[in-house]
Amino acid sequence: MENNYCEEVRVLFEDILERIKYYKDLGLNPLALATGCAVKVDLLRVVYPSIKVLREELKGLNLYIAPREDALIIPGDIDEVYRRIYSLGSDRDVSLEDLESISKGRNLYAITVIQVFQRYADSPEGFLEKIAPIYKALSRSKNSITIGKGHSILTPFPEDEFALFDFIPHISSREGVVAVNNDTIHIIDPSQEPGDIKQISGAISNSLNDIFVLGVHKKLRMIPVLNAPTGELLEKLWRNAEFFAKQYNVEIINEVLPKRGRLLMGGTVMGYSDRKPPMFEDRVEPGMKLIITRPMGELAPINLYLSSIIDESIIKDLESYGISFDEVEKAKNRAVELISKPNIEAAIAIYKYLPDISEEFKEEEHIAVTTDVTGPGIFVVRELAERTGTKIRLFEVPLLFPEISRIDTKLYIIPNAIAGTNGPFIIIASDGIVDDLVKELKSRGLEPSVIGEVIEKGKPEVIAPKKLREYIADQKILSQFKLV
């Protein structure tokens, strides 16, 4: 029996190592992909400084780059979207006549996806060199263009660079708002085939997360961003996107695909709401509570699983910590299932506690602020403190896989073992609605808990349990908390 089990494990390892080699041949780093950060151009070090320079250079022209938000909020509704693909580092593809035909005298919003050769993503100057010609060409449009949301990703292949713009003409004569977001990645689970339905489901769910966190869940639409190294795989990815859309009542808008980049999955997503989004930062007061919709840390078991396959000595380390490879594999599968399921139930719950579009915010009835716990994990609470100008005390940090997150940190496998993809939401609300909100979330199959409290207005600060050190090795992140 034991020999059969060992043979099964050996075959599994060989299959996954072959798959990892496949992803490496596409220029992807499977271990870095599992940390959720490999695809993205560094925001703080590269993107934000570049945008700051661009804003100054474009001042007074017809192109405006909006401040960073999780999603673009457009008053009214959306009837039309026009996608254009431009070459980076040049303005030759930007046609002012084309922009005029799109706008028809209306102002435009735009969502962008930039895939840039990694050599130009190491510095603000290099990144600016690639994107500035396009932005400057767009600024010569007769009508105002607002870049409402940008997403920048890396490629190791210079020929795979592109700039994708989804242009949205503005219609302001209707009530309500539309939230728009884009998230495009290379892969969710590097241990599985790219054609696995969970890959597309996770990628699109991750994009939807930034509109769901605002309570937006009606009239869902998606414009896929897909590519693959073969026509056969691309067709499969498209079928998977159609299956996902049908399953969750999402309308697919069929637009041009990039046709550059070895492997891309994701899309621009949008949804309509007749309620105000929870962006009442100035109404956050001491005594308000922080509620999380479920535990976090989806990426921890994926990293430990892949690391164990690449370096079998880690399996011995697992045994010394009293956990088997089978347990890690089960946790990885559970994490991938969570990642590939959209958080629409949480969106519906949030929507219930928002003011109507013509109603004023009431502290005792409405959610004040929400955020998506993806990427940096619990660090988003520090961002909440900055956004609301408050001091926050965290009571606890609920994790999906606390022991696995602890092992990841001890073995330095992942710098932040609380990080996630398509993660839960954190909600700030008054004490008066917390119990009802928690009951509502539980009734929708979620695992909410109260994890903190706003304790005073003033200098942003987050007081957190010392236990955070067990799950985060990155000292830069830890330094942003006061650990007690």
C-alpha positions as CSV (number, residue, x, y, z in Angstrom):
1,M,0.0,0.0,0.0
2,E,2.8,2.4,1.0
3,N,4.7,1.6,-2.3
4,N,1.6,2.4,-4.3
5,Y,1.2,5.7,-2.5
6,C,4.8,6.6,-3.1
7,E,4.4,5.8,-6.8
8,E,1.3,8.0,-6.9
9,V,3.2,10.9,-5.3
10,R,6.2,10.4,-7.7
11,V,3.9,10.6,-10.7
12,L,2.1,13.6,-9.3
13,F,5.4,15.4,-8.8
14,E,6.6,14.6,-12.3
15,D,3.4,15.8,-13.8
16,I,3.5,19.1,-11.9
17,L,7.2,19.7,-12.6
18,E,6.4,19.2,-16.3
19,R,3.7,21.8,-16.0
20,I,6.0,24.2,-14.2
21,K,8.5,23.8,-17.0
22,Y,5.7,24.7,-19.4
23,Y,5.0,27.9,-17.6
24,K,8.7,28.7,-17.4
25,D,9.0,28.2,-21.2
26,L,6.3,30.9,-21.5
27,G,8.5,33.2,-19.5
28,L,6.5,32.9,-16.3
29,N,7.9,32.3,-12.8
30,P,5.5,29.8,-11.1
31,L,6.6,30.5,-7.6
32,A,6.4,34.2,-8.0
33,L,3.0,33.8,-9.6
34,A,1.8,32.1,-6.5
35,T,2.7,35.1,-4.4
36,G,0.3,37.1,-6.5
37,C,2.9,39.8,-7.3
38,A,4.9,38.5,-10.3
39,V,2.6,40.0,-12.9
40,K,2.4,43.5,-11.6
41,V,4.7,46.4,-12.1
42,D,5.7,47.8,-8.7
43,L,3.1,50.5,-7.8
44,L,5.0,52.5,-5.2
45,R,8.4,52.4,-6.8
46,V,7.6,52.7,-10.5
47,V,3.9,53.3,-11.4
48,Y,3.0,56.1,-9.0
49,P,6.1,58.2,-9.6
50,S,5.6,57.9,-13.4
51,I,2.0,58.9,-13.1
52,K,2.9,61.9,-10.9
53,V,5.3,63.2,-13.7
54,L,2.7,62.5,-16.4
55,R,0.0,64.5,-14.4
56,E,2.3,67.5,-14.4
57,E,3.1,67.2,-18.0
58,L,-0.6,66.9,-19.0
59,K,-1.9,69.6,-16.8
60,G,-4.3,71.8,-18.8
61,L,-4.7,69.3,-21.6
62,N,-7.7,67.0,-22.3
63,L,-6.4,63.9,-20.5
64,Y,-6.9,63.5,-16.8
65,I,-5.5,60.6,-14.7
66,A,-7.8,60.0,-11.7
67,P,-6.4,59.2,-8.2
68,R,-6.0,55.5,-7.4
69,E,-9.2,53.7,-6.5
70,D,-10.1,50.0,-6.5
71,A,-12.7,50.7,-9.3
72,L,-13.8,53.5,-11.6
73,I,-17.1,55.0,-10.5
74,I,-19.2,56.5,-13.4
75,P,-22.4,58.4,-12.7
76,G,-25.3,57.2,-14.9
77,D,-25.1,54.0,-17.0
78,I,-23.0,52.5,-19.8
79,D,-24.3,51.6,-23.2
80,E,-21.1,51.5,-25.3
81,V,-17.5,50.3,-24.8
82,Y,-14.8,50.7,-27.5
83,R,-11.5,48.8,-27.1
84,R,-8.3,49.9,-28.8
85,I,-4.8,48.2,-28.7
86,Y,-1.8,50.5,-29.0
87,S,2.0,49.8,-29.3
88,L,4.0,51.0,-26.3
89,G,6.7,53.6,-26.7
90,S,5.1,55.3,-29.7
91,D,2.0,57.3,-30.6
92,R,1.7,55.9,-34.2
93,D,-1.4,53.9,-33.4
94,V,-3.4,56.7,-31.7
95,S,-5.8,58.3,-34.2
96,L,-7.5,61.5,-33.2
97,E,-10.1,60.9,-35.9
98,D,-10.9,57.5,-34.3
99,L,-11.3,59.1,-30.9
100,E,-13.7,61.6,-32.3
101,S,-15.8,58.9,-33.9
102,I,-15.9,57.1,-30.5
103,S,-16.8,60.1,-28.4
104,K,-19.3,61.7,-30.8
105,G,-18.9,64.9,-28.8
106,R,-19.1,63.1,-25.4
107,N,-16.4,63.0,-22.8
108,L,-14.7,59.6,-22.4
109,Y,-13.6,57.4,-19.5
110,A,-10.9,54.8,-20.0
111,I,-9.7,51.6,-18.3
112,T,-6.2,50.6,-19.3
113,V,-4.1,47.5,-19.2
114,I,-0.4,48.0,-19.9
115,Q,1.9,45.0,-20.6
116,V,5.5,46.2,-20.5
117,F,8.8,44.5,-21.1
118,Q,10.4,43.9,-17.7
119,R,13.5,45.9,-18.6
120,Y,11.3,49.1,-18.7
121,A,9.5,48.3,-15.4
122,D,12.4,48.6,-13.1
123,S,12.3,52.4,-12.9
124,P,9.8,55.3,-13.2
125,E,11.9,56.7,-16.1
126,G,11.8,53.5,-18.1
127,F,8.1,53.0,-17.6
128,L,7.4,56.6,-18.4
129,E,9.3,56.2,-21.7
130,K,6.9,53.5,-22.7
131,I,3.6,55.0,-21.7
132,A,4.1,58.8,-22.2
133,P,3.8,58.9,-26.0
134,I,0.3,57.2,-25.9
135,Y,-0.9,59.4,-23.1
136,K,0.4,62.6,-24.7
137,A,-1.3,61.6,-28.0
138,L,-4.6,61.0,-26.2
139,S,-4.3,64.4,-24.5
140,R,-4.7,66.1,-28.0
141,S,-8.2,64.7,-28.3
142,K,-11.0,67.3,-28.8
143,N,-13.0,65.8,-25.9
144,S,-11.9,65.2,-22.3
145,I,-10.6,61.7,-21.5
146,T,-10.4,60.5,-17.9
147,I,-8.1,57.5,-17.2
148,G,-10.2,56.0,-14.3
149,K,-8.3,52.8,-13.6
150,G,-5.0,51.4,-14.8
151,H,-3.5,47.9,-14.5
152,S,0.2,47.3,-15.4
153,I,1.8,43.9,-15.9
154,L,5.2,42.5,-16.9
155,T,6.4,40.4,-19.7
156,P,9.9,38.9,-20.3
157,F,9.3,39.2,-24.1
158,P,9.7,42.7,-25.7
159,E,7.4,41.7,-28.7
160,D,4.6,41.0,-26.2
161,E,4.2,44.6,-25.1
162,F,0.9,46.4,-25.6
163,A,-1.4,49.1,-24.2
164,L,-5.1,48.2,-24.1
165,F,-7.7,51.0,-23.6
166,D,-11.4,50.3,-23.0
167,F,-13.0,53.7,-23.9
168,I,-16.4,54.4,-22.3
169,P,-18.5,57.4,-23.5
170,H,-20.1,59.2,-20.6
171,I,-23.9,59.2,-20.3
172,S,-24.9,61.3,-17.2
173,S,-28.7,61.6,-17.8
174,R,-29.6,58.5,-15.8
175,E,-29.7,57.8,-12.1
176,G,-27.3,55.3,-10.4
177,V,-23.6,54.5,-10.9
178,V,-21.5,52.0,-12.8
179,A,-18.4,50.6,-11.3
180,V,-15.7,49.4,-13.7
181,N,-12.5,47.5,-13.0
182,N,-9.8,45.5,-14.9
183,D,-7.6,42.7,-13.5
184,T,-5.5,40.6,-15.9
185,I,-3.1,37.9,-14.8
186,H,-1.1,35.1,-16.3
187,I,-2.3,32.1,-14.1
188,I,-4.0,31.3,-10.8
189,D,-2.7,27.8,-10.0
190,P,0.6,26.9,-11.6
191,S,0.2,23.3,-10.6
192,Q,-2.8,22.9,-12.9
193,E,-3.3,23.1,-16.7
194,P,-4.0,26.7,-18.0
195,G,-7.3,25.3,-19.5
196,D,-8.7,24.3,-16.1
197,I,-11.9,26.2,-15.6
198,K,-10.7,27.4,-12.2
199,Q,-8.0,29.4,-13.8
200,I,-10.4,31.6,-15.7
201,S,-12.9,31.6,-12.9
202,G,-10.2,32.9,-10.5
203,A,-9.0,35.5,-12.9
204,I,-12.4,37.0,-13.6
205,S,-13.5,36.7,-10.0
206,N,-10.5,38.7,-9.0
207,S,-11.5,41.5,-11.4
208,L,-15.1,41.4,-10.1
209,N,-13.9,41.6,-6.5
210,D,-13.1,45.3,-6.8
211,I,-16.7,46.1,-7.9
212,F,-18.3,43.6,-5.5
213,V,-16.6,45.2,-2.6
214,L,-18.6,48.4,-3.4
215,G,-21.9,46.4,-3.2
216,V,-22.2,46.6,-7.0
217,H,-23.7,43.3,-8.4
218,K,-26.4,44.2,-10.9
219,K,-26.2,44.2,-14.7
220,L,-22.8,42.6,-14.7
221,R,-20.8,42.8,-17.9
222,M,-17.4,41.6,-18.9
223,I,-15.0,42.3,-21.8
224,P,-12.5,39.4,-21.7
225,V,-8.7,40.0,-21.9
226,L,-7.4,36.7,-23.1
227,N,-4.4,35.2,-25.0
228,A,-2.7,31.9,-25.3
229,P,0.3,30.4,-27.1
230,T,-2.0,28.3,-29.3
231,G,-5.3,28.9,-31.0
232,E,-6.7,25.7,-29.4
233,L,-5.9,26.9,-25.9
234,L,-7.3,30.4,-26.6
235,E,-10.6,28.8,-27.8
236,K,-10.7,26.8,-24.5
237,L,-10.1,29.9,-22.4
238,W,-12.9,31.7,-24.3
239,R,-15.3,28.8,-23.7
240,N,-14.3,28.8,-20.0
241,A,-15.0,32.5,-19.9
242,E,-18.5,31.9,-21.5
243,F,-19.2,29.1,-19.0
244,F,-18.3,31.4,-16.1
245,A,-20.4,34.2,-17.5
246,K,-23.5,32.0,-18.0
247,Q,-23.1,30.5,-14.5
248,Y,-23.1,33.9,-12.8
249,N,-25.4,35.8,-15.2
250,V,-22.6,38.0,-16.6
251,E,-23.1,39.5,-20.1
252,I,-20.0,39.1,-22.3
253,I,-19.1,42.0,-24.6
254,N,-17.2,40.7,-27.5
255,E,-14.3,43.0,-28.3
256,V,-10.8,42.6,-29.8
257,L,-8.3,40.5,-27.9
258,P,-4.6,41.7,-27.4
259,K,-3.1,38.8,-29.5
260,R,0.1,39.6,-27.7
261,G,1.4,37.9,-24.5
262,R,2.0,34.2,-24.2
263,L,-0.7,33.7,-21.6
264,L,-3.3,36.2,-20.4
265,M,-6.5,35.8,-18.4
266,G,-8.9,38.4,-17.0
267,G,-11.0,41.2,-18.2
268,T,-12.6,44.5,-17.8
269,V,-15.8,44.1,-15.7
270,M,-18.6,46.4,-14.9
271,G,-21.8,46.5,-12.9
272,Y,-24.6,48.9,-12.1
273,S,-26.0,50.1,-8.7
274,D,-28.9,52.3,-7.7
275,R,-27.2,52.9,-4.3
276,K,-24.2,55.0,-3.3
277,P,-21.0,53.1,-3.0
278,P,-19.5,52.8,0.5
279,M,-16.9,55.6,0.1
280,F,-17.8,57.7,3.1
281,E,-14.3,58.0,4.5
282,D,-15.0,61.4,6.1
283,R,-17.9,59.9,8.1
284,V,-15.8,57.2,9.9
285,E,-15.9,57.9,13.6
286,P,-14.3,56.3,16.8
287,G,-16.3,53.3,18.0
288,M,-17.0,52.0,14.5
289,K,-16.1,48.3,14.0
290,L,-14.1,46.5,11.3
291,I,-15.8,43.3,10.0
292,I,-14.2,40.8,7.7
293,T,-16.4,38.7,5.5
294,R,-14.3,35.5,6.0
295,P,-10.7,34.5,7.0
296,M,-7.9,35.5,4.6
297,G,-4.6,34.1,3.3
298,E,-5.5,32.1,0.2
299,L,-2.0,32.2,-1.3
300,A,-0.2,30.5,1.7
301,P,-0.9,26.8,0.8
302,I,-0.4,27.4,-2.9
303,N,3.1,28.6,-2.2
304,L,3.9,25.8,0.2
305,Y,2.6,23.2,-2.2
306,L,4.6,24.4,-5.1
307,S,7.8,24.9,-3.0
308,S,7.4,21.3,-1.7
309,I,7.3,19.9,-5.2
310,I,10.3,22.0,-6.5
311,D,12.3,21.3,-3.3
312,E,11.4,17.9,-1.8
313,S,13.5,18.7,1.3
314,I,10.7,20.9,2.4
315,I,8.5,17.8,2.8
316,K,10.8,16.8,5.7
317,D,10.4,20.2,7.2
318,L,6.7,19.8,7.0
319,E,7.0,16.5,8.9
320,S,9.0,18.2,11.6
321,Y,6.2,20.7,12.0
322,G,3.6,17.9,12.3
323,I,1.9,18.5,8.9
324,S,1.8,16.1,5.9
325,F,2.1,16.9,2.2
326,D,-1.5,15.6,1.8
327,E,-2.8,18.2,4.2
328,V,-1.0,20.9,2.3
329,E,-2.4,19.6,-1.0
330,K,-6.0,19.6,0.5
331,A,-5.5,23.2,1.7
332,K,-4.2,24.2,-1.7
333,N,-7.2,22.8,-3.4
334,R,-9.5,24.5,-0.9
335,A,-7.7,27.8,-1.5
336,V,-8.1,27.5,-5.3
337,E,-11.8,26.7,-4.9
338,L,-12.2,29.9,-2.9
339,I,-10.2,32.0,-5.3
340,S,-12.3,30.7,-8.2
341,K,-15.6,31.6,-6.6
342,P,-16.9,35.1,-7.0
343,N,-17.7,37.0,-3.8
344,I,-21.2,38.0,-5.0
345,E,-22.9,37.0,-1.8
346,A,-20.8,39.5,0.1
347,A,-21.6,42.1,-2.5
348,I,-25.4,41.6,-2.0
349,A,-25.0,41.9,1.7
350,I,-23.0,45.2,1.4
351,Y,-25.6,46.5,-1.0
352,K,-28.4,46.0,1.6
353,Y,-26.7,48.5,4.0
354,L,-26.0,51.3,1.5
355,P,-28.0,54.6,1.0
356,D,-30.2,54.9,-2.1
357,I,-28.7,57.1,-4.8
358,S,-30.7,60.1,-3.7
359,E,-30.5,59.4,0.1
360,E,-28.0,60.9,2.6
361,F,-25.6,58.6,4.5
362,K,-26.8,57.7,8.0
363,E,-24.2,56.4,10.4
364,E,-26.7,54.2,12.3
365,E,-28.0,52.5,9.0
366,H,-25.3,52.4,6.4
367,I,-21.8,50.9,5.8
368,A,-19.2,53.7,5.8
369,V,-16.2,52.1,4.0
370,T,-15.2,48.8,2.5
371,T,-11.9,47.4,1.0
372,D,-10.9,44.2,-0.8
373,V,-8.4,42.1,1.1
374,T,-6.3,41.0,-1.9
375,G,-2.6,41.5,-2.6
376,P,-1.0,42.7,0.6
377,G,-3.5,41.0,2.9
378,I,-3.9,42.7,6.3
379,F,-1.9,45.7,5.2
380,V,-5.1,47.0,3.6
381,V,-6.1,48.0,7.2
382,R,-3.2,50.4,7.2
383,E,-4.5,51.8,3.9
384,L,-7.9,52.2,5.6
385,A,-6.4,54.1,8.4
386,E,-4.7,56.5,5.8
387,R,-8.0,56.8,3.8
388,T,-10.1,57.6,6.9
389,G,-7.5,59.6,8.9
390,T,-8.0,57.3,12.0
391,K,-6.2,55.1,14.5
392,I,-7.4,51.5,14.3
393,R,-7.0,48.7,16.8
394,L,-7.0,45.1,15.4
395,F,-8.2,42.5,17.8
396,E,-7.4,39.5,15.6
397,V,-6.2,38.4,12.2
398,P,-8.4,35.4,11.1
399,L,-6.6,33.1,8.7
400,L,-7.8,30.3,6.5
401,F,-4.7,28.2,7.2
402,P,-2.9,29.6,10.3
403,E,-0.5,26.7,10.6
404,I,0.5,26.7,6.9
405,S,0.9,30.5,7.0
406,R,3.2,30.1,10.1
407,I,5.3,27.4,8.3
408,D,5.6,29.6,5.2
409,T,7.0,32.4,7.3
410,K,9.3,30.1,9.3
411,L,10.8,28.7,6.1
412,Y,10.8,32.1,4.3
413,I,8.7,30.7,1.5
414,I,6.5,33.8,1.2
415,P,7.3,37.2,2.7
416,N,3.6,37.8,3.5
417,A,1.7,34.6,4.4
418,I,-1.5,36.6,4.8
419,A,-1.6,37.7,1.2
420,G,-4.4,36.7,-1.1
421,T,-6.1,36.7,-4.4
422,N,-9.9,37.3,-4.8
423,G,-9.9,37.7,-1.0
424,P,-12.5,38.7,1.5
425,F,-13.8,42.2,2.3
426,I,-13.2,44.4,5.3
427,I,-16.1,46.6,6.2
428,I,-16.2,49.6,8.5
429,A,-19.6,50.2,10.1
430,S,-21.2,51.7,13.2
431,D,-21.7,49.5,16.2
432,G,-25.5,49.7,15.7
433,I,-25.6,47.6,12.5
434,V,-22.7,45.3,13.2
435,D,-24.8,42.4,14.6
436,D,-27.3,42.6,11.8
437,L,-24.6,42.8,9.2
438,V,-22.8,39.7,10.7
439,K,-26.1,37.8,10.7
440,E,-26.7,38.8,7.1
441,L,-23.2,37.6,6.0
442,K,-23.6,34.3,7.8
443,S,-27.0,33.7,6.2
444,R,-25.2,33.9,2.9
445,G,-22.7,31.2,3.7
446,L,-19.8,33.4,4.8
447,E,-17.7,33.3,7.9
448,P,-17.7,36.9,9.2
449,S,-16.1,38.2,12.4
450,V,-15.4,41.5,14.1
451,I,-11.6,42.0,13.9
452,G,-11.1,45.6,15.0
453,E,-12.3,49.0,16.0
454,V,-11.7,52.7,15.1
455,I,-10.4,54.2,18.3
456,E,-9.7,57.8,17.4
457,K,-9.4,60.4,14.7
458,G,-6.1,61.9,13.7
459,K,-2.8,60.5,12.7
460,P,-3.2,57.2,10.8
461,E,-2.1,54.2,12.8
462,V,-2.9,50.5,13.2
463,I,-2.3,48.7,16.5
464,A,-2.1,45.0,15.9
465,P,-1.3,41.8,17.9
466,K,2.3,40.8,18.1
467,K,1.2,37.4,16.6
468,L,1.4,39.1,13.2
469,R,5.1,38.4,13.2
470,E,4.3,34.7,12.9
471,Y,2.7,35.2,9.5
472,I,4.7,38.1,7.9
473,A,8.4,38.0,7.3
474,D,8.5,41.3,5.4
475,Q,9.8,43.9,7.8
476,K,8.6,46.7,5.6
477,I,5.0,45.6,6.1
478,L,5.5,44.9,9.8
479,S,6.9,48.4,10.4
480,Q,3.6,49.8,9.3
481,F,1.9,48.4,12.4
482,K,2.3,49.1,16.1
483,L,2.6,45.6,17.5
484,V,1.4,45.1,21.1
